Amino acid sequence: MHGDSWIVYPKNGKLYSSIRLEAMRDGIADYTLLQMLAQKEPDLAKELCRQVVFHWTLYDTDGDHFRAIRHQILEKLSEK
């Protein structure tokens, strides 16, 4: 098995988030931003998706490139 499936860990009566939970949270935020962009500029949203996801199981794993795409989304959403 590759790691465990827990998203939080208990310690001293508190719950601490796992890296898995943080990654899920980031993914949900990215999806929300992309949906917001799709309402404003659907063609741009599709193109930015194509630059990161090439196929169901083939996608860009370059963190710097992904952050650059996220930055483009945020920039576009901040325009009036």
C-alpha positions in Angstrom: 0.0 0.0 0.0 1.2 3.5 -0.8 0.9 5.5 2.5 -2.3 5.7 4.5 -5.6 7.1 3.7 -6.1 9.4 6.7 -6.7 13.0 6.2 -6.4 14.1 9.8 -4.4 12.8 12.7 -5.3 13.0 16.4 -2.7 14.3 19.0 -3.3 15.6 22.5 -7.0 16.0 22.0 -6.7 17.9 18.7 -6.8 17.0 15.0 -4.0 17.9 12.7 -4.3 18.0 8.9 -2.3 15.7 6.7 -0.5 16.5 3.5 -3.3 14.6 1.8 -5.9 17.0 3.2 -3.9 20.1 2.3 -3.5 18.8 -1.3 -7.3 18.1 -1.5 -8.0 21.6 -0.2 -5.7 23.1 -2.8 -7.4 21.1 -5.5 -10.9 22.2 -4.4 -9.7 25.8 -4.4 -8.2 25.4 -7.9 -11.4 23.9 -9.2 -13.5 26.7 -7.7 -11.2 29.3 -9.3 -11.3 27.5 -12.7 -15.1 27.4 -12.5 -15.2 31.2 -11.8 -12.9 31.8 -14.8 -15.1 29.5 -17.0 -18.1 31.8 -16.2 -16.1 34.9 -17.2 -14.0 33.5 -20.1 -14.9 29.9 -21.0 -12.4 29.6 -23.8 -9.5 30.7 -21.7 -10.5 28.3 -18.9 -10.5 25.4 -21.4 -7.2 26.4 -22.8 -5.5 26.7 -19.4 -6.9 23.2 -18.5 -5.4 21.8 -21.8 -2.0 23.2 -20.7 -2.1 21.1 -17.6 -4.3 18.1 -18.3 -3.5 16.3 -21.5 -5.5 13.1 -21.0 -7.4 11.4 -18.2 -4.2 9.8 -16.9 -1.6 12.2 -18.4 -1.0 15.6 -16.9 1.7 18.1 -16.2 3.5 17.5 -12.8 5.7 20.6 -13.0 4.8 22.6 -9.9 6.2 25.8 -11.2 4.1 25.5 -14.4 1.0 24.7 -12.4 1.6 27.8 -10.2 2.0 29.9 -13.3 -1.3 28.8 -14.6 -2.9 29.4 -11.2 -1.4 32.9 -11.3 -2.9 33.5 -14.8 -6.3 32.5 -13.5 -6.1 34.8 -10.5 -4.9 37.7 -12.6 -7.8 37.3 -15.0 -10.3 37.0 -12.2 -9.0 40.1 -10.6 -9.6 42.2 -13.7 -12.8 44.2 -13.7 
